[in-house]
Amino acid sequence: MPETPVTLLRAAMASDATRPFTTFHDDATGERVELSVATFDNWVSKTANLLQDDLSAEPGQRVALFLPTHWQTQVWLMACWSVGLVVVPGGGVSGADLVVSGPDTLEEARAGAGERVALALRPMGARFPKPPAGFLDYAAEVAGHGDRFVPYVAPRPDAPAWESDGRTYTASELAEWGANAAATWGLSAGDRLLSALPLTRADGLRAGLLAPLAAGVPVVLCRNLDRADASVLERRVATERVTRTITGEDG
């Protein structure tokens, strides 16, 4: 069977579930979060169960995703693909079955007619102090769901998974994106990749999730790095033991 992002995560769990999977930095708040493969997979499973059981999500449905560079964006991408949903980054609200938004894009997300979920994106995955009207508070809803996920209908590798710029890409094509990027950047065991690109862009998706999955290496995900002093990146590369930095389209 062709690889998909979901099968790559399963392989990471089988190989070494305790190793770091993602380290998130927000240079506007000073937040740092590190998740192991097992902890990341736990969040993905809980979110996929929320989608499948509470929101009645089914393979082929479209999810308009309005989320910034964040570890919870990685979680939502993997959860959507675990269920077999099509992610539409930053658009497609009118035809979406589900809209997922961060705290800064709620007005855009309100145009969606389907279910709406909001993420507070607060440290440690905390909920909103007061849930926004018309939205489910992700942090409040996800906690009670199981940390193992079994889809009612197994997603197909050749099923649509990502829609961008008028084109739709399958789950297996996304895994190929990751493998090709990992090969281009020469990623191998012992490497640690840093990305400051938005996960809702194709280049950011490759750098911030797909290539690390394909190569089996940790990723350091940076939000608001452009607001930080130039020396911050140099220090982060050293302290996080980064071997490859992707901060622009050319890597």
LINPECOR-V409438 format. One record per run of one state. SS is the DSSP state (H for helix, E for strand, L for the rest). FROM is the first residue (numbers start at 1). TO is the last residue. If there is no record, write none. Layout:
ss->SS from->FROM to->TO
ss->SS from->FROM to->TO
//
This chain:
ss->L from->1 to->4
ss->H from->5 to->16
ss->L from->17 to->19
ss->E from->20 to->26
ss->L from->27 to->30
ss->E from->31 to->36
ss->H from->37 to->54
ss->L from->55 to->61
ss->E from->62 to->66
ss->L from->67 to->70
ss->H from->71 to->83
ss->L from->84 to->85
ss->E from->86 to->89
ss->L from->90 to->97
ss->E from->98 to->101
ss->L from->102 to->105
ss->H from->106 to->109
ss->L from->110 to->114
ss->E from->115 to->118
ss->L from->119 to->122
ss->H from->123 to->125
ss->L from->126 to->135
ss->E from->136 to->137
ss->H from->138 to->142
ss->L from->143 to->159
ss->E from->160 to->164
ss->L from->165 to->166
ss->E from->167 to->170
ss->H from->171 to->184
ss->L from->185 to->191
ss->E from->192 to->195
ss->L from->196 to->201
ss->H from->202 to->215
ss->L from->216 to->217
ss->E from->218 to->223
ss->L from->224 to->224
ss->H from->225 to->227
ss->L from->228 to->229
ss->H from->230 to->239
ss->L from->240 to->243
ss->E from->244 to->246
ss->L from->247 to->251
//
